[in-house]
Amino acid sequence: MARVYFKTDDVTHEVEDGTPLIDFCDEVDVSFGCTEGTCGVCEVTVLEGRDNVSRITEEEKDYLLPEDLEEGMRLGCQVKVRKGDVTLSWKKVKAK
Protein backbone atom coordinates (compact mmCIF):
# COMPACT_ATOMS: atom_id res chain seq x y z
CA MET A 1 0.00 0.00 0.00
CA ALA A 2 1.12 3.52 -0.85
CA ARG A 3 0.28 6.66 1.12
CA VAL A 4 -0.32 10.02 -0.53
CA TYR A 5 -0.38 13.16 1.58
CA PHE A 6 -2.14 16.08 -0.09
CA LYS A 7 -0.42 18.91 1.79
CA THR A 8 -2.62 21.66 0.35
CA ASP A 9 -5.77 20.10 1.87
CA ASP A 10 -4.08 18.20 4.74
CA VAL A 11 -5.58 14.88 3.59
CA THR A 12 -3.88 11.47 3.39
CA HIS A 13 -5.03 8.58 1.20
CA GLU A 14 -3.86 4.99 1.33
CA VAL A 15 -4.02 3.37 -2.10
CA GLU A 16 -2.91 0.21 -3.84
CA ASP A 17 0.55 0.41 -5.40
CA GLY A 18 0.32 1.53 -9.03
CA THR A 19 -2.91 3.52 -8.62
CA PRO A 20 -3.32 6.53 -10.95
CA LEU A 21 -3.60 9.79 -9.02
CA ILE A 22 -6.73 10.74 -10.93
CA ASP A 23 -8.55 7.71 -9.47
CA PHE A 24 -8.66 9.05 -5.92
CA CYS A 25 -8.57 12.85 -6.12
CA ASP A 26 -12.31 13.35 -5.68
CA GLU A 27 -11.88 14.29 -1.99
CA VAL A 28 -9.33 17.05 -2.59
CA ASP A 29 -9.30 20.20 -4.69
CA VAL A 30 -7.13 18.95 -7.56
CA SER A 31 -8.97 19.81 -10.77
CA PHE A 32 -8.72 17.73 -13.91
CA GLY A 33 -9.48 18.97 -17.41
CA CYS A 34 -8.70 16.90 -20.47
CA THR A 35 -7.13 13.95 -18.51
CA GLU A 36 -4.75 13.43 -21.45
CA GLY A 37 -1.83 15.64 -20.41
CA THR A 38 -2.46 18.47 -22.83
CA CYS A 39 -4.32 21.21 -20.92
CA GLY A 40 -2.29 21.62 -17.70
CA VAL A 41 -5.29 22.08 -15.41
CA CYS A 42 -4.06 19.34 -13.06
CA GLU A 43 -0.54 20.65 -12.32
CA VAL A 44 0.73 19.27 -9.00
CA THR A 45 4.14 19.36 -7.33
CA VAL A 46 5.69 16.26 -5.83
CA LEU A 47 7.29 17.61 -2.65
CA GLU A 48 8.48 14.26 -1.31
CA GLY A 49 8.65 10.76 -2.74
CA ARG A 50 9.54 11.50 -6.37
CA ASP A 51 11.01 8.02 -6.66
CA ASN A 52 7.66 6.57 -5.57
CA VAL A 53 5.67 7.90 -8.54
CA SER A 54 5.69 6.96 -12.21
CA ARG A 55 8.26 8.33 -14.62
CA ILE A 56 7.68 11.63 -16.38
CA THR A 57 5.62 11.05 -19.51
CA GLU A 58 6.17 12.48 -22.99
CA GLU A 59 2.97 14.52 -22.50
CA GLU A 60 4.48 16.12 -19.41
CA LYS A 61 7.75 16.83 -21.21
CA ASP A 62 5.78 18.48 -24.03
CA TYR A 63 3.65 20.62 -21.69
CA LEU A 64 5.87 21.50 -18.69
CA LEU A 65 9.12 23.46 -18.72
CA PRO A 66 12.30 21.49 -17.91
CA GLU A 67 12.94 23.62 -14.82
CA ASP A 68 9.39 22.94 -13.56
CA LEU A 69 9.91 19.20 -14.00
CA GLU A 70 13.20 19.46 -12.08
CA GLU A 71 11.35 21.15 -9.22
CA GLY A 72 8.86 18.27 -9.04
CA MET A 73 5.97 19.67 -11.05
CA ARG A 74 3.85 17.01 -12.74
CA LEU A 75 0.50 16.68 -14.48
CA GLY A 76 -1.76 14.87 -12.04
CA CYS A 77 -3.59 13.01 -14.79
CA GLN A 78 -0.30 11.37 -15.82
CA VAL A 79 0.97 10.34 -12.39
CA LYS A 80 0.69 6.85 -10.91
CA VAL A 81 1.65 6.21 -7.31
CA ARG A 82 4.05 3.28 -7.54
CA LYS A 83 4.75 2.65 -3.83
CA GLY A 84 5.65 4.18 -0.49
CA ASP A 85 4.94 7.69 0.72
CA VAL A 86 4.31 10.68 -1.54
CA THR A 87 3.59 14.31 -0.60
CA LEU A 88 1.85 16.56 -3.13
CA SER A 89 0.83 20.21 -3.32
CA TRP A 90 -0.92 22.37 -5.90
CA LYS A 91 -2.25 25.88 -6.33
CA LYS A 92 -5.85 26.18 -5.29
CA VAL A 93 -8.12 27.84 -7.80
CA LYS A 94 -9.98 30.71 -6.19
CA ALA A 95 -13.66 31.07 -6.93
CA LYS A 96 -14.70 34.30 -8.61
C-alpha positions as CSV (number, residue, x, y, z in Angstrom):
1,M,0.0,0.0,0.0
2,A,1.1,3.5,-0.8
3,R,0.3,6.7,1.1
4,V,-0.3,10.0,-0.5
5,Y,-0.4,13.2,1.6
6,F,-2.1,16.1,-0.1
7,K,-0.4,18.9,1.8
8,T,-2.6,21.7,0.3
9,D,-5.8,20.1,1.9
10,D,-4.1,18.2,4.7
11,V,-5.6,14.9,3.6
12,T,-3.9,11.5,3.4
13,H,-5.0,8.6,1.2
14,E,-3.9,5.0,1.3
15,V,-4.0,3.4,-2.1
16,E,-2.9,0.2,-3.8
17,D,0.6,0.4,-5.4
18,G,0.3,1.5,-9.0
19,T,-2.9,3.5,-8.6
20,P,-3.3,6.5,-10.9
21,L,-3.6,9.8,-9.0
22,I,-6.7,10.7,-10.9
23,D,-8.5,7.7,-9.5
24,F,-8.7,9.1,-5.9
25,C,-8.6,12.9,-6.1
26,D,-12.3,13.3,-5.7
27,E,-11.9,14.3,-2.0
28,V,-9.3,17.1,-2.6
29,D,-9.3,20.2,-4.7
30,V,-7.1,18.9,-7.6
31,S,-9.0,19.8,-10.8
32,F,-8.7,17.7,-13.9
33,G,-9.5,19.0,-17.4
34,C,-8.7,16.9,-20.5
35,T,-7.1,13.9,-18.5
36,E,-4.7,13.4,-21.4
37,G,-1.8,15.6,-20.4
38,T,-2.5,18.5,-22.8
39,C,-4.3,21.2,-20.9
40,G,-2.3,21.6,-17.7
41,V,-5.3,22.1,-15.4
42,C,-4.1,19.3,-13.1
43,E,-0.5,20.7,-12.3
44,V,0.7,19.3,-9.0
45,T,4.1,19.4,-7.3
46,V,5.7,16.3,-5.8
47,L,7.3,17.6,-2.7
48,E,8.5,14.3,-1.3
49,G,8.7,10.8,-2.7
50,R,9.5,11.5,-6.4
51,D,11.0,8.0,-6.7
52,N,7.7,6.6,-5.6
53,V,5.7,7.9,-8.5
54,S,5.7,7.0,-12.2
55,R,8.3,8.3,-14.6
56,I,7.7,11.6,-16.4
57,T,5.6,11.0,-19.5
58,E,6.2,12.5,-23.0
59,E,3.0,14.5,-22.5
60,E,4.5,16.1,-19.4
61,K,7.8,16.8,-21.2
62,D,5.8,18.5,-24.0
63,Y,3.7,20.6,-21.7
64,L,5.9,21.5,-18.7
65,L,9.1,23.5,-18.7
66,P,12.3,21.5,-17.9
67,E,12.9,23.6,-14.8
68,D,9.4,22.9,-13.6
69,L,9.9,19.2,-14.0
70,E,13.2,19.5,-12.1
71,E,11.4,21.1,-9.2
72,G,8.9,18.3,-9.0
73,M,6.0,19.7,-11.1
74,R,3.8,17.0,-12.7
75,L,0.5,16.7,-14.5
76,G,-1.8,14.9,-12.0
77,C,-3.6,13.0,-14.8
78,Q,-0.3,11.4,-15.8
79,V,1.0,10.3,-12.4
80,K,0.7,6.9,-10.9
81,V,1.7,6.2,-7.3
82,R,4.1,3.3,-7.5
83,K,4.7,2.6,-3.8
84,G,5.6,4.2,-0.5
85,D,4.9,7.7,0.7
86,V,4.3,10.7,-1.5
87,T,3.6,14.3,-0.6
88,L,1.9,16.6,-3.1
89,S,0.8,20.2,-3.3
90,W,-0.9,22.4,-5.9
91,K,-2.2,25.9,-6.3
92,K,-5.9,26.2,-5.3
93,V,-8.1,27.8,-7.8
94,K,-10.0,30.7,-6.2
95,A,-13.7,31.1,-6.9
96,K,-14.7,34.3,-8.6
